[in-house]
Amino acid sequence: MSIGDQMNMELSSGIAAFEGKHFAIASQTLSPLAEQGNPEAQYRMAIMAQNGLGMTVNALMAYKYMKASAEAGLALAQHGLGFMYLEGECVEQNGERAAEWFKRAADQGLVGSQTTLAMMYEQGQGVEQDLEEAQRWYRKAGFE
């Protein structure tokens, strides 16, 4: 078995543990993979660190891993990072930054990000209020 195959098996079992809410096992399995730069592992480690699942709440770790995973192009992490900036959770609140990350995830087709972006344009939150742009994102998200 190659190292790549072994890493994929560890990632799969770590994700299965995460989805089965066995967070201590998930954390143990995914932590080394996250440190090695795996975006899927980083995203799940960020969620666990942010919410204190299977570990103590660790805002710094949550932000570090969410950002690394988002920068690697994982849409769910881009959405998660957008929310961190929107809510000022684990990082200083910054609506402009939030909009940037939601847009990256929205461009990848993530409906939740498209909807959030539409609401931000509708309310002028973190972006200039732009009702046409809001409508455009609502349409992309499947709202007519």
C-alpha positions in Angstrom: 0.0 0.0 0.0 1.4 3.4 -1.0 1.6 6.3 1.4 -1.1 8.1 -0.6 -3.4 5.1 -0.2 -2.8 5.0 3.5 -3.4 8.8 3.8 -6.7 8.4 1.9 -7.8 5.6 4.2 -7.0 7.7 7.3 -8.8 10.6 5.8 -11.8 8.5 5.0 -11.9 7.0 8.5 -11.4 10.4 10.1 -14.3 11.9 8.0 -16.5 8.9 8.9 -15.7 9.4 12.6 -16.5 13.2 12.2 -19.8 12.5 10.5 -20.6 9.8 13.1 -20.0 12.5 15.8 -17.1 10.5 17.2 -15.1 13.8 17.5 -12.2 12.6 19.8 -11.4 9.8 17.2 -11.9 12.2 14.3 -9.6 14.7 15.9 -6.9 12.1 16.5 -7.1 10.8 13.0 -7.4 14.1 11.1 -4.9 16.2 13.1 -1.8 14.9 11.5 -3.4 15.1 8.0 -4.4 18.7 8.7 -0.9 19.5 9.8 0.4 18.0 6.5 -1.9 20.4 4.6 -4.9 18.3 3.7 -7.8 20.8 3.1 -10.6 18.3 3.9 -8.9 17.4 7.3 -8.2 21.1 8.0 -11.8 22.0 7.4 -13.1 19.4 9.9 -10.4 20.2 12.4 -11.5 23.9 12.2 -15.1 23.0 12.9 -14.1 20.9 15.9 -11.8 23.5 17.3 -14.3 26.3 16.7 -17.1 24.4 18.5 -15.1 22.4 21.1 -16.0 19.1 19.6 -13.7 16.3 20.9 -11.3 19.1 22.1 -11.3 22.4 24.0 -12.5 25.4 21.9 -9.4 26.8 20.2 -10.3 29.9 18.1 -6.7 30.3 16.8 -6.5 26.8 15.5 -10.0 27.0 14.1 -9.1 30.2 12.2 -5.7 28.9 11.0 -7.2 25.6 9.6 -10.3 27.2 8.1 -8.2 29.8 6.3 -5.7 27.2 5.0 -8.5 25.0 3.7 -10.3 28.0 2.2 -7.1 29.2 0.5 -6.7 25.7 -0.9 -10.0 26.1 -2.6 -12.5 24.1 -0.5 -15.8 25.8 -1.0 -17.2 24.7 2.4 -14.2 26.2 4.2 -14.5 29.4 2.2 -18.1 29.6 3.4 -17.0 28.8 7.0 -14.3 31.5 6.8 -16.9 34.0 5.4 -19.0 33.3 8.5 -16.1 33.7 10.9 -15.5 37.2 9.4 -19.2 38.0 9.2 -19.9 37.1 12.9 -16.5 38.1 14.3 -16.0 34.6 15.5 -12.3 33.4 15.9 -11.2 36.5 14.0 -12.0 40.2 14.0 -15.3 41.0 12.4 -14.8 42.2 8.8 -17.8 42.4 6.4 -15.7 43.1 3.4 -13.5 40.1 4.0 -16.7 38.0 4.7 -18.1 39.0 1.3 -14.9 38.1 -0.5 -14.9 34.6 0.9 -18.6 34.1 0.4 -18.1 35.1 -3.2 -15.4 32.6 -3.7 -17.6 29.8 -2.4 -20.6 31.2 -4.3 -18.6 31.1 -7.6 -18.1 27.4 -6.9 -21.8 26.9 -6.7 -22.3 26.7 -3.0 -26.0 27.7 -2.6 -25.6 28.8 1.1 -22.9 31.3 0.1 -24.9 32.5 -2.9 -27.9 33.2 -0.6 -25.7 34.8 2.1 -24.1 37.0 -0.5 -27.5 38.0 -1.9 -28.6 39.0 1.6 -25.4 41.0 2.1 -26.0 42.9 -1.1 -29.7 43.4 -0.2 -28.8 44.9 3.2 -25.5 46.6 2.2 -23.7 44.6 4.8 -19.9 44.4 4.1 -20.6 45.5 0.5 -22.3 48.5 -1.2 -26.0 47.9 -1.2 -26.9 46.7 -4.7 -30.4 45.3 -5.2 -29.6 44.1 -8.8 -26.6 42.2 -7.6 -28.7 40.8 -4.7 -31.3 39.6 -7.3 -28.5 38.1 -9.4 -27.2 36.0 -6.5 -30.7 35.0 -5.4 -31.4 33.7 -9.0 -28.1 31.8 -9.0 -29.2 30.2 -5.7 -32.4 29.1 -7.3 -34.8 31.7 -6.0 -36.9 33.4 -8.6 
